[in-house]
Amino acid sequence: MTENMFFDIAKTQRELEDKINEFKKQTAVIQQEYEKSLLELQKKGYKIDETQLPLFMKCFWHTYPTKNANEWEVAIPVFIPFNIGWFDRIEGGYNIFTINRYTKWFGEKIPDFISHEMNIPSPIELALDGLNLSFPDGKQEQVENKFGKHLSLVEKDKAIVKQGHEFDLIAEIIDSGSLPFVPHQVTKADLMDSDFTQIWDELSEKYNPLQIFEGKYNYQGQAWNTFEKYGSIGIFWAMSFGKTVIGTYIFSRIKGPKALVVPSLTLKEQWMQFFKWNCPRLLDEVEIYTYQGMSRKTWDELKNKNFAVLGFDECHVLPADSFSRLATVKAKYRFGLSATPYREDNRTNYIMALTGYPTGLDWRTIMQVLGKEYHTVNVHVVKDLESKYALVKQLYNAERRTVIFVNLLNIGDKIAEMLELNFINGETKDRLNLIKQSHSFVASRVLELGISIKDLEHIIEVDFLFGSRREEMQRTGRLMHSFAENKIHDVIMTKDELENYGKRLFSLYEKGFRPRLIPHLTGVPNTINGNGDKKPSVAKGSENYTKVVKEMFDEGFFQTERLLGDVCAEAQRRGISLKGNMRTLISNKLINMNKSKLLFKIRSDEGNKYKSRSS
C-alpha cells in the first residue's frame, strides 16, 4: 500500500470512531431524558407500563394522510434522530415530516417499513424542453387525455406545447405527480477547476480560505455533491448559512454561458459585489436578470438562449404566474436558493419541482454544527396603531443598529419622521450605500430578501403582510446574517392581528425559534393561536364583487402585478359570476383603486397591470 492509502484508511477509521463516540453521547442523553421523563410522569401519578416500551420502539413512527392528494405526514418522536422527506414542524413532542409523490422525484429512498403504509402512484415519465414534450412510447393516449388541451401535434412519443400554455402545462404535470425536468448527472466535460478558493470577510477586511468541503462547513460540500449527482438542486438553508457561497461556487465550476435571476436591483448589486470580491471573472460570465424586469423584450431574448447553468435566487417567487415561464428557459443545469420555500397559494411543491433536489430544509442540524443560537423573538400585543407608535418609541434604542420594518408606506413615513430616520422603500435610489450610511433606518418590504447587514442588532416589526409565513422568516433572517451579540426581534401586533394573522409566526416555530408573548393589554391568550384555517369568504352572487376584490387586496393578491384577466379569474374562483357586465365593473373597481392610490397602474404589452402601492 502507498503512504496515501494508509493515510486515507487512518482518516476513515478516525471518522468512524468520532461518529461512534457521537452516537454514544446522543444515546446517553436520550437515556437520561427518558429516565427523567418517566420520573416526572410517575410524580404526577401516572402508572408507566415499561413492558410496553419495546413495542413502542419497534413502531415509533405514525403516518397519516393530509388533505392533499397523495401526501402523508410522518410523526417521529423528537428524541429519535431520524429524518425522512422534508421537515415541516414540531408538534406535541414529535417532529413532523412530509412525504409525497414529489419525494420520489429526487431518488430519496423511503424505508420499506414506512412506504408500505402509503400508496404513492407511479407517474408518467415526461420531459419538457422549451415547447417540446417527450414521453415513453405507448403513452400517447394517456398524455392526450391528461394534457391534450395544452398540446398540438401529439405523436407516439412527443408533442408540441401550445404557445402561452407552458406554465399551465407545467402546473398540471406537477399536480399529476410527474417531474417536468428530468434530473441528470453533471458530466466531467462540463466541469472546470474553480478559482473561487478565498472568501472576503467584511468584518476583518481580509481574505480567508474557502472551507466549502472542510470541517463544520462540509454541508456546503454535500450540497455540491448533490448538485453534481442530479444536475438540479433547491438549497433552502437559513440566512447566513452560505447560499450565495454555494451559488457562486456552482457558477465557478460549470463551463459555458450562465444566468442568475434575482428579485431586485439591490440584490443584483449585492451579487455583483460578491463576485467582484471573490471571483471577478463571473462579472463577465454570469448574466443577471430581475424577476420584475422580465419585459417582453427581455423574455424574447432569454427564451432563445441556451444556458449551461441557470440560478434562481429567492426561488420561492418562481411559481408565481408572472415568473413561472422562467422555468422553461433552456438550461442544462439549474439551482434555486431560498431560506423560505413557503407559498400561500398551495404552490410550495412547485418550488422544488422547478429548481431541483431539496436540501437544507431542517435548519436545526446545521445550527448545531455551526454553533449558532436562535436570537430572541418577542411578540408584543397592543391595542391599536397609535399604541404601536408609542411602543416603537420605547423599544427603539439609538445606540443599537436597528431596522424597523413596515408594509404600508404611510406608516413608514410617520415612523421615519417620528424617530428622524431614513425610510428605504421601493422609490429609494442606491439602497446599499444608504444602508451603509444609516446606523438605523425604517424599511419597507423591499429589504426583506437577501440583504446582509453584518452588525445589525435589533429588528422592530410594526406592520406586515397579513399571515405570510415567508415574510416573517425573511425579516427575522436579517438578524441571522449578523455577527452582533444579544440580537432581538420585536414584533408588534394588535390583538385582532394576532388572532387573524398569528399563523405567520408558525414559520418561526417550525425552524426552532420560540417567540415570547408579551401582552400590553388584558384578554390576550397565553399562547399564539394563528387562525391558520381561516379562509376568505366566498361571495354569493355578482353584487359582492366589490367585497371580493377588497379581500383580494387585503390578502396581498396585488403584491405582484395583475392583469384584469388575472383578477377576474380569481374573483370567479371565489364565486363571482362573470356574466353580463361584471368584467367591466371589476375593471372600474381597479381604476378607482388606482385613483385612490391603493394600486399602481402599469402599462405593458399585455395590457394594464395593477400592483399594490405597499409592495
C-alpha positions in Angstrom: 0.0 0.0 0.0 1.1 3.6 -0.6 1.5 6.1 2.1 -1.6 8.0 0.8 -3.7 4.8 1.1 -2.5 4.3 4.7 -3.4 7.9 5.4 -6.9 7.5 3.9 -7.6 4.3 5.9 -6.4 6.0 9.1 -8.6 9.1 8.4 -11.6 6.9 7.7 -11.1 5.0 10.9 -10.8 8.2 12.9 -14.1 9.5 11.3 -15.9 6.2 12.2 -14.6 6.4 15.8 -15.8 10.0 16.0 -19.2 9.1 14.7 -19.5 6.1 17.1 -18.5 8.4 20.1 -21.0 11.0 19.0 -23.7 8.3 18.8 -22.8 7.1 22.3 -23.1 10.6 23.6 -26.6 11.0 21.9 -27.7 7.6 23.3 -26.6 8.7 26.8 -28.5 11.9 26.5 -31.6 10.2 25.2 -31.4 7.7 28.1 -31.1 10.4 30.7 -34.0 12.4 29.2 -36.1 9.2 29.0 -35.5 8.4 32.7 -36.2 11.9 33.7 -39.5 12.0 31.7 -40.6 8.7 33.3 -39.8 10.0 36.8 -41.8 13.2 36.1 -44.8 11.3 34.9 -44.6 9.0 37.9 -44.6 12.0 40.2 -47.8 13.2 38.6 -49.4 9.9 39.4 -49.2 8.2 36.0 -48.6 4.4 36.1 -46.0 3.5 33.4 -46.1 0.1 31.9 -42.4 -0.2 30.9 -43.0 -3.6 29.4 -44.8 -1.8 26.5 -41.9 0.5 25.7 -40.1 -2.1 23.5 -43.3 -2.4 21.4 -43.4 1.3 21.0 -39.8 1.4 19.9 -40.5 -1.2 17.2 -43.1 1.1 15.7 -42.1 4.6 16.9 -43.5 6.4 13.8 -47.0 7.3 12.8 -48.2 8.1 9.3 -51.4 9.7 8.3 -52.7 11.3 5.0 -53.1 15.1 4.7 -55.9 16.9 2.9 -53.6 17.0 -0.2 -53.9 14.0 -2.5 -51.0 11.5 -2.4 -49.3 13.3 0.5 -48.6 11.9 4.0 -47.2 13.3 7.2 -44.8 11.1 9.3 -44.6 11.8 13.0 -41.3 10.8 14.7 -40.6 11.4 18.5 -38.2 14.4 18.8 -35.8 12.2 20.8 -35.2 9.8 17.9 -32.6 11.1 15.4 -34.4 10.1 12.3 -35.1 12.2 9.1 -37.3 11.4 6.1 -38.8 13.6 3.4 -38.6 17.2 4.4 -39.0 18.6 7.9 -42.2 20.6 8.4 -42.6 21.4 12.1 -42.5 20.2 15.8 -45.9 19.3 17.3 -46.6 17.8 20.7 -43.1 16.2 21.1 -43.0 14.9 17.6 -41.0 16.0 14.5 -43.4 16.1 11.6 -42.1 15.3 8.1 -43.9 15.4 4.8 -43.7 12.6 2.2 -45.5 12.8 -1.1 -45.1 11.8 -4.7 -42.6 14.6 -5.1 -40.2 13.0 -2.6 -39.6 10.1 -5.1 -38.7 12.5 -7.9 -35.3 13.0 -6.4 -34.4 9.4 -5.7 -34.9 9.7 -2.0 -35.4 6.2 -0.5 -38.4 5.8 1.7 -37.8 3.0 4.2 -39.9 -0.1 3.5 -41.4 -0.1 7.0 -42.9 3.3 6.1 -43.6 3.1 2.4 -45.8 0.0 2.8 -48.2 2.2 4.8 -48.8 4.6 1.9 -49.7 4.1 -1.7 -47.8 6.6 -3.9 -48.8 6.1 -7.6 -46.2 5.9 -10.3 -46.3 9.0 -12.6 -45.8 9.2 -16.3 -42.2 9.9 -17.2 -42.3 13.3 -19.0 -39.5 15.6 -20.2 -40.1 19.2 -21.1 -37.6 21.1 -23.3 -38.9 24.5 -24.2 -42.0 23.8 -26.3 -41.1 20.1 -26.8 -42.7 17.5 -24.6 -41.4 13.9 -24.8 -42.8 10.7 -23.1 -42.4 6.9 -23.4 -43.7 5.2 -26.5 -47.2 3.8 -25.8 -48.3 6.7 -23.5 -49.7 8.9 -26.3 -53.4 8.3 -25.4 -52.8 8.8 -21.6 -50.9 12.1 -22.3 -53.6 13.3 -24.7 -56.3 12.6 -22.1 -54.4 14.4 -19.3 -52.8 17.3 -21.1 -54.3 17.5 -24.6 -55.7 21.0 -24.3 -52.2 22.4 -23.9 -50.6 20.4 -26.8 -50.6 20.2 -30.5 -49.1 17.6 -32.9 -49.2 14.8 -30.4 -47.3 11.8 -31.7 -46.4 8.4 -30.3 -43.6 9.7 -28.0 -43.6 13.5 -28.3 -45.8 16.6 -28.6 -45.5 20.4 -29.2 -46.7 22.7 -26.4 -49.1 25.4 -27.5 -47.6 28.9 -27.2 -48.6 30.6 -24.0 -49.6 27.3 -22.3 -46.2 26.5 -20.9 -46.8 27.1 -17.2 -50.4 25.8 -17.2 -48.9 22.5 -18.6 -46.0 22.5 -16.0 -48.6 23.0 -13.2 -50.8 20.1 -14.4 -47.7 17.9 -14.9 -46.6 18.6 -11.3 -50.1 18.1 -10.0 -50.3 14.7 -11.7 -47.1 13.6 -9.9 -44.6 13.8 -12.8 -41.4 15.9 -12.8 -41.3 18.1 -16.0 -37.5 18.4 -15.9 -35.5 15.1 -15.8 -32.5 15.3 -13.3 -29.2 14.2 -14.9 -25.7 14.0 -13.5 -23.2 16.8 -14.2 -20.7 15.5 -16.8 -16.9 15.8 -16.4 -16.8 17.6 -19.7 -18.9 20.4 -18.2 -16.7 20.9 -15.2 -13.7 23.2 -14.7 -11.4 23.8 -11.8 -12.5 26.7 -9.6 -10.5 29.8 -8.8 -13.0 30.6 -6.1 -10.8 29.5 -3.2 -10.9 32.5 -0.9 -13.7 34.5 0.6 -13.7 38.1 1.6 -14.6 38.8 5.2 -16.2 42.2 5.5 -15.7 42.5 9.3 -12.0 41.7 9.4 -11.5 43.2 5.9 -9.3 40.3 4.8 -9.5 37.1 2.7 -9.9 33.7 4.4 -9.6 30.3 2.8 -12.9 28.9 1.4 -13.8 25.9 3.5 -16.7 24.5 1.4 -15.6 20.9 1.9 -14.0 21.2 5.3 -14.9 20.9 8.9 -18.2 22.4 10.0 -18.8 23.8 6.5 -18.8 20.4 4.8 -22.7 20.6 4.5 -21.9 23.0 1.6 -19.7 20.4 0.0 -22.5 17.9 0.4 -24.8 20.3 -1.4 -22.3 20.5 -4.3 -22.1 16.7 -4.4 -25.9 16.6 -4.6 -25.9 19.1 -7.4 -23.2 17.0 -9.3 -25.4 13.9 -8.9 -28.7 15.4 -10.1 -27.8 18.5 -12.1 -30.6 20.4 -10.3 -30.9 21.4 -6.7 -33.0 23.6 -4.4 -31.0 24.8 -1.4 -33.1 26.0 1.5 -30.6 26.8 4.2 -31.2 29.5 6.8 -29.9 33.0 6.2 -26.1 33.3 6.7 -25.5 29.6 6.1 -23.9 30.3 2.7 -26.4 30.2 -0.1 -24.5 32.9 -2.0 -21.3 31.0 -1.5 -22.6 27.7 -2.9 -24.3 29.6 -5.8 -21.0 31.3 -6.7 -19.1 28.0 -6.4 -21.6 26.3 -8.8 -21.1 29.1 -11.3 -17.3 28.9 -10.9 -17.2 25.2 -11.7 -19.5 24.9 -14.7 -18.3 25.7 -18.2 -20.4 27.7 -20.6 -23.0 30.6 -20.5 -24.6 31.2 -17.1 -27.5 33.3 -15.9 -28.9 34.3 -12.5 -32.4 35.7 -11.7 -32.9 37.8 -8.6 -35.8 39.6 -7.0 -34.5 43.2 -7.1 -31.8 45.6 -8.4 -30.5 45.8 -4.8 -29.8 42.0 -4.8 -28.3 42.2 -8.3 -25.9 44.8 -6.9 -25.1 42.6 -3.9 -24.4 39.6 -6.0 -22.1 41.6 -8.3 -20.3 42.9 -5.3 -19.8 39.4 -4.0 -18.5 38.3 -7.5 -16.1 41.3 -7.6 -14.6 40.4 -4.2 -14.5 36.6 -4.6 -14.5 35.5 -8.2 -14.2 38.6 -10.5 -14.4 36.7 -13.8 -18.1 35.8 -13.0 -18.9 39.5 -13.6 -18.4 38.8 -17.3 -19.7 35.2 -17.3 -23.0 35.5 -15.4 -25.9 37.4 -16.9 -28.1 38.7 -14.0 -31.8 39.5 -14.5 -34.5 40.5 -12.1 -37.9 38.8 -11.9 -39.7 42.1 -12.1 -37.6 43.2 -15.1 -38.9 40.4 -17.3 -40.3 42.6 -20.1 -41.5 41.0 -23.3 -38.2 42.1 -25.0 -36.1 40.5 -22.2 -38.2 37.3 -22.3 -37.8 37.1 -26.1 -34.0 37.3 -25.7 -34.0 34.7 -22.9 -36.1 32.1 -24.5 -33.8 32.0 -27.5 -30.7 31.3 -25.4 -29.4 28.1 -24.0 -27.5 28.3 -20.7 -25.1 25.8 -19.2 -26.4 26.7 -15.7 -29.4 28.8 -14.6 -29.8 30.0 -11.0 -32.8 31.4 -9.2 -32.2 33.5 -6.1 -35.2 33.7 -3.7 -36.7 31.0 -5.8 -39.9 30.9 -3.8 -41.3 33.6 -6.2 -40.7 31.3 -9.2 -44.1 29.5 -9.2 -46.0 32.8 -9.5 -47.9 33.1 -12.8 -45.8 36.2 -13.6 -42.5 34.5 -13.4 -43.1 30.8 -13.9 -42.3 30.9 -17.6 -38.7 31.4 -16.5 -38.7 27.7 -15.6 -38.9 26.9 -19.3 -35.7 28.8 -20.2 -33.3 26.3 -21.7 -30.6 25.3 -19.2 -28.6 22.1 -18.9 -28.3 22.5 -15.1 -30.3 24.6 -12.6 -30.3 25.6 -9.0 -32.6 27.6 -6.7 -31.8 29.4 -3.4 -34.3 30.4 -0.7 -34.4 30.3 3.1 -38.2 30.4 2.9 -39.7 27.9 0.4 -43.2 28.9 1.5 -46.1 30.0 -0.6 -49.6 31.0 0.4 -51.2 29.8 -2.9 -50.6 26.0 -2.5 -47.7 26.0 -4.9 -44.9 25.3 -2.4 -44.1 22.0 -4.0 -43.7 23.7 -7.3 -40.6 25.4 -5.9 -38.9 22.1 -5.5 -40.2 20.9 -8.9 -38.9 24.0 -10.8 -35.5 24.0 -9.1 -34.3 20.6 -8.1 -33.5 18.1 -5.3 -34.4 19.8 -2.0 -31.7 20.2 0.7 -31.3 22.1 3.9 -35.0 22.2 5.0 -34.1 21.2 8.5 -32.1 24.1 9.9 -31.6 22.7 13.4 -28.8 20.3 12.5 -26.7 22.9 10.8 -27.4 25.4 13.6 -25.8 22.9 16.0 -22.9 22.2 13.7 -22.1 25.9 13.3 -22.6 26.6 17.0 -25.3 29.2 16.3 -28.0 30.1 18.7 -31.5 31.4 18.0 -31.9 35.1 18.7 -34.7 36.4 20.9 -38.1 37.0 19.3 -40.7 39.0 21.3 -44.3 39.3 20.2 -45.9 42.4 21.8 -49.7 42.7 21.7 -51.1 46.2 21.9 -54.5 47.9 21.4 -54.2 49.8 18.1 -51.9 51.5 15.6 -51.3 54.5 17.9 -50.2 52.1 20.6 -47.8 50.6 18.1 -46.2 54.0 17.5 -45.9 54.6 21.3 -44.2 51.2 21.8 -41.8 51.8 18.9 -40.6 54.9 20.7 -40.0 52.8 23.9 -38.2 49.9 22.1 -36.0 52.0 19.8 -32.5 52.5 21.2 -30.5 54.9 19.0 -27.2 53.2 20.1 -28.2 49.8 18.7 -28.2 49.3 14.9 -31.9 48.8 14.1 -34.2 48.1 11.2 -37.9 49.0 11.6 -40.0 47.0 9.1 -43.3 48.2 7.7 -45.7 47.2 5.0 -47.7 50.3 4.3 -45.8 53.4 3.1 -47.8 55.9 5.2 -46.9 54.0 8.4 -43.2 54.0 7.3 -43.3 57.7 6.6 -44.7 58.5 10.1 -42.2 56.4 12.0 -39.3 57.8 10.0 -40.4 61.3 10.8 -41.1 60.4 14.5 -37.6 59.0 15.0 -35.8 61.2 12.4 -34.6 58.2 10.4 -34.3 57.4 6.7 -37.1 55.4 5.1 -35.8 53.0 2.5 -38.6 51.8 0.1 -39.2 51.0 -3.5 -38.6 54.5 -4.6 -35.2 54.8 -2.8 -32.2 55.0 -5.1 -28.8 53.5 -4.3 -30.1 51.5 -1.4 -26.9 49.6 -0.5 -25.0 52.9 0.1 -27.8 54.4 2.1 -27.9 51.2 4.3 -24.1 51.6 4.9 -24.5 55.3 5.7 -27.5 54.9 8.1 -26.9 53.5 11.5 -30.6 52.7 11.8 -33.5 53.1 9.4 -37.1 52.3 8.5 -37.6 49.7 5.7 -40.4 48.6 3.5 -40.7 45.0 2.1 -38.0 45.7 -0.5 -35.3 44.9 2.1 -36.8 41.6 3.3 -35.0 39.4 0.8 -31.3 38.6 0.9 -29.9 41.9 2.3 -27.0 41.2 4.6 -26.2 43.7 7.4 -23.3 42.1 9.4 -23.7 44.4 12.6 -27.5 44.5 12.8 -28.6 44.2 16.4 -32.4 44.9 16.5 -35.5 44.5 14.3 -38.8 46.1 15.2 -41.6 44.8 13.1 -44.6 47.2 13.1 -46.6 46.4 10.0 -46.7 43.3 7.9 -48.4 41.4 5.0 -51.2 39.6 6.9 -50.5 35.9 7.5 -47.3 35.5 5.3 -45.0 32.9 7.0 -42.4 33.6 4.3 -42.3 37.3 5.2 -41.9 36.6 8.9 -39.0 34.3 8.4 -37.3 36.6 5.9 -37.5 39.5 8.3 -36.0 37.7 11.2 -33.4 36.3 8.8 -31.8 39.7 8.6 -30.6 39.1 12.2 -29.2 35.7 11.2 -26.8 37.4 8.8 -25.5 39.5 11.7 -22.5 38.7 13.9 -23.7 41.0 16.6 -24.5 39.7 20.1 -27.7 39.9 22.1 -29.8 40.3 18.9 -33.6 40.9 19.4 -36.6 40.8 17.0 -39.6 42.7 18.4 -42.9 42.0 16.6 -45.7 44.4 17.4 -49.3 43.2 16.7 -52.7 44.3 17.8 -55.0 41.7 19.4 -57.0 41.3 16.2 -53.9 40.9 14.1 -52.7 38.1 16.5 -56.0 36.3 16.2 -56.2 36.6 12.4 -52.6 36.5 11.3 -50.8 34.7 14.1 -50.1 31.9 11.7 -47.3 33.9 10.2 -45.4 33.2 13.4 -45.7 29.4 12.9 -42.7 29.6 10.5 -40.5 30.6 13.4 -41.7 27.7 15.5 -41.1 25.3 12.6 -37.5 26.3 12.3 -36.7 26.2 16.1 -37.5 29.7 17.4 -39.6 30.1 20.5 -41.3 33.5 20.3 -42.2 35.1 23.7 -45.7 36.6 24.0 -45.7 40.0 25.8 -49.3 41.3 26.2 -49.7 45.1 26.8 -53.4 44.8 27.4 -55.8 42.3 29.1 -57.7 39.5 27.3 -54.7 38.2 25.3 -54.3 34.4 25.2 -51.3 32.8 26.8 -50.3 31.1 23.5 -50.0 32.1 19.9 -53.0 30.6 18.0 -52.9 31.8 14.4 -56.1 31.3 12.6 -54.4 29.1 10.0 -57.7 27.6 8.9 -59.5 30.9 8.3 -60.4 31.3 4.6 -61.7 34.3 2.7 -65.4 34.3 2.5 -67.0 33.1 -0.8 -69.2 35.6 -2.5 -72.7 34.6 -3.4 -73.9 36.4 -6.5 -72.5 39.3 -8.5 -73.4 42.0 -6.1 -70.5 41.2 -3.8 -67.7 41.7 -6.4 -66.5 44.9 -4.6 -66.1 42.9 -1.3 -64.2 40.1 -3.1 -61.7 42.5 -4.8 -61.1 44.3 -1.5 -60.5 40.9 0.2 -58.0 40.0 -2.5 -56.2 43.3 -1.9 -56.2 42.8 1.9 -54.7 39.3 1.4 -51.8 40.5 -0.7 -53.1 39.3 -4.1 -51.8 42.6 -5.7 -48.3 42.3 -4.2 -47.4 41.1 -7.7 -48.6 42.7 -11.0 -52.0 41.5 -12.0 -53.8 41.8 -15.4 -57.6 42.4 -15.4 -57.9 38.8 -16.6 -56.0 37.5 -13.5 -58.3 39.5 -11.2 -61.5 38.2 -13.0 -60.3 34.6 -12.9 -59.6 34.8 -9.1 -63.0 36.6 -8.5 -64.7 33.8 -10.4 -62.9 31.2 -8.3 -64.4 32.9 -5.3 -67.9 32.7 -6.5 -68.4 35.8 -8.7 -70.2 35.2 -12.0 -68.6 36.9 -14.9 -71.9 37.1 -16.9 -73.2 40.4 -18.1 -71.1 43.5 -17.5 -69.2 42.1 -14.5 -65.8 42.2 -16.2 -66.4 46.0 -16.8 -67.5 46.5 -13.2 -64.3 44.8 -11.9 -62.2 46.9 -14.3 -63.9 50.1 -13.0 -63.2 48.9 -9.4 -59.4 48.6 -10.3 -59.4 52.0 -11.9 -61.0 53.5 -8.7 -58.4 51.7 -6.5 -55.7 53.3 -8.7 -57.2 56.7 -8.3 -57.5 56.3 -4.5 -53.7 55.4 -4.5 -54.2 51.8 -3.4 -52.9 50.4 -6.6 -50.3 51.3 -9.2 -51.4 51.0 -12.9 -48.6 49.7 -15.1 -48.8 49.8 -18.8 -47.5 46.7 -20.6 -47.8 44.9 -24.0 -50.3 42.6 -22.4 -52.5 45.4 -21.2 -52.7 47.4 -17.9 -51.4 45.7 -14.8 -52.2 46.6 -11.3 -49.9 46.3 -8.3 -50.2 47.3 -4.6 -48.5 50.6 -3.7 -47.4 49.0 -0.4 -45.1 46.5 -2.2 
